[in-house]
Amino acid sequence: MDTTLALAWVREIASAVEEHEAQLTELDSAIGDGDHGSNLRRGFTAALAALDGLDPASVGAALSRTGTTLISKVGGASGPLYGSAFRAMGTALPGERADAAEFGAALAAGLAAIRRLGAAEPGDKTIVDAWTPALAAFELAAPTGFAAAAEAAAGAAEQGMRDTVPLQARKGRASYLGPRSIGHQDPGATSTALLFRALARVAEKAG
């Protein structure tokens, strides 16, 4: 991971969010406020503007700027959660480049920030249910290279996303529905899967 790849990752996330905005909105309409897609699109569009023309001195600078923008521009819970994650990752990556092990540690810092802010555990039907297995898969595959680790993480995040369907939500707006939240895929876990799939795509292109 270098600064060019970090910027490409944010651009790829923004593209994925735009492409899947309707899906995220539909999922969130079933168990939330129905604004997850539009909130993330607005946030990552603003992040692209904030990064436009930026020549960051470190990988962390690009990710930290993204996180700060998400916190300031995105409403609901997703802005603070994703924003805090990107800022934590940025803090963990002060150099111009990061190897797979270092980036894995940054992903762990991002997850820790999400869990501190949202007080969510695996099984609560949240972002955590996709990020946790993604992190484990990335760390396990890290010795085989960055692109392979990113691909493993994306697959694990997507499985974690699907695994939220039978869960009953215990955090956030969805938790108010109680058993009625069962049978719905969590929108936060879905956007997390998009984030990790975006990472896999840019890592593969970078070779």
N, C-alpha and C positions, 0 to 999 in steps of 0.2 A: 504494500500500500504506500503510494506517494501522494503528493498534493494533487497531481493531475487526476489520479484515480479517485481520490476523495471527492473532488469537484464533480467528476463524472458520475459517481454514486448518487450524489444529491440530485443531479439532473435526471438520472434514471428513476429515482424514487418519485420525483415530481411527475414524470411521464406516466409511470405506473398508476399513481394516484389519480391523475386525470383520466386515464383509460378506464379505471375501475371505480370512478366516483359513484356511478349509479348503483353498482353492486354494494358498495359500502353504505350508501344511503338506505338501500332496501334492507340490508341486515340490521342497521341501527334503528330503522323505523319499527322493526318487529319487537325490539327489546330495549330501545333507548330513546334518544331525542330526535333521531332521524337526521342529524347534522354531521355525522362523522366524515362522510365523504366530502362535503362542501368545506368543512373546517380544515381538513388536511389539504385539500386542493389550494385553498387560500394561503395556508401556511407555507407550503412548499413553493408556491408561486412567489411569495414574498422572499423566501430563502434564496431562490434563484436571482431575484433582483438584488438582494444584499451581497451575493457572491459575484455578481456581474463585474468583470474587470478586476476582480481581486486576485492578487498574486500572493497567496498565503505563504508565510515563512515556514509553516509546519503543517502536517496533516491535521493536527489538533486545532489550528487556527480556523481552518475551513469548517470543521465539524462544530467547533464552539460557536462560530458565527451563525451557523444553521440553527443550533439549539437556542441561542438567544432570540433569533427571529421567530422561531416557532412559539416560544413562550409569550412573546409580545403580540403576535398576530393571530393565534389560534384560540378560539373559545372552547368551552367545555373542558373535559379532563384531558383530552388527547394532546393539546398544546403543552401544558406543563409536564406531562409524562414523557412525551417524545423529546421535548425541548431539554428537559433535565438529563435524559439519556444521552443526547448528542453532546451536551456540555460536559458531562462526565467522561464520555469517550474522548472529547477534545483535550481535556485536562490530562488524560492518561497517555496522550500521544504528542509529546512536545517536539519530536524530531521531524526532519524532512521526509523520512521514510520509516515504515514499520514492517517488521516481518510478521509471519502468521501468528507466532506466539505472542508478540506484543499486541497485535490487533485483537487476539482472543482475550487478552487481559483487559483491553479497552471495552470490548463487548460485555465482559463481566462487570466492569464499572458502570456501564450503562444500565444493565439489569438491576444492579444494586440501587441505583438512583430511582428507577421505576418502582422498585419494591418499597423503598423508604417513603416515597411520596404517596403511593397508592395503598400501601399496607396490604398488598395482595400476595397470596401464596399460590403455588401451583394447584390447580383444581378449582380455583375461584371463578373461572370463566372470564379471563382478562388477557391483556397483552402478555402477561407473564407465562401463560400456557403455551405460547408459541416461541417466545424469546428463550425460555429455559432450555427446551430441547435443542434449539438452534445453537445456543452457546455450547452445550455439551458436545454436539456433533462437530462444531467448528474446532473445538479444542482437541477432540479425538483425532481429527483428520489433519490438524495443523502440520505435523511432521511431513506430510506428503505434499505440502505446498499450499500457497494462498488460494489459488483457484479451486483446487480440490476441496479445501476446507470450506470455502464459500458455498460451493455446490452442495456439500453435505449439510451445511447449516440451512440452506434454503429448503431442501427436502424435509428436514426435521421440523422446520417451522411450519411448513404446509401440513405435515401430519399432525402437529400440535394444534393447528387451526381446526382441522377436521375433528379432532378429539374433543373440542369444546361443545360439539353439538349435543351430546347426551348429558352435559353437566348442568347443574342448577347454579345460577349466578349468585355469588355471595358478596360481590363488591359492585359499587357503582349503581347507576340508574336501573340496570337490569335486575339487580337484586330485589328491587321492590316487587317484581313480578312473582317471586318465589318459584314454585314448581312450573309456572307457565313459561319460565325462561328455558326450560328443557326442550330440546328439539330444534333450537336455533343456533346457528354458527355465530360465534362472538365477532363483532365488527373490529374490535381492537386486535384480536389475534389474527384476523384477516389482513389488516393493514401491516401488521408486523411481518407476516409471511410475504407480503409484497415488498417490504423493505429488504428482507434477506434474499428474495429472488432477484431484486435489482442489483444487489451486491454480487451475486453469482454471475449475472450477465456481464457486468462491467469487468469483473475479474477474468472471465473467460476471454473477452475481447482483448484485454491487455496482454493475455498470454502468460 
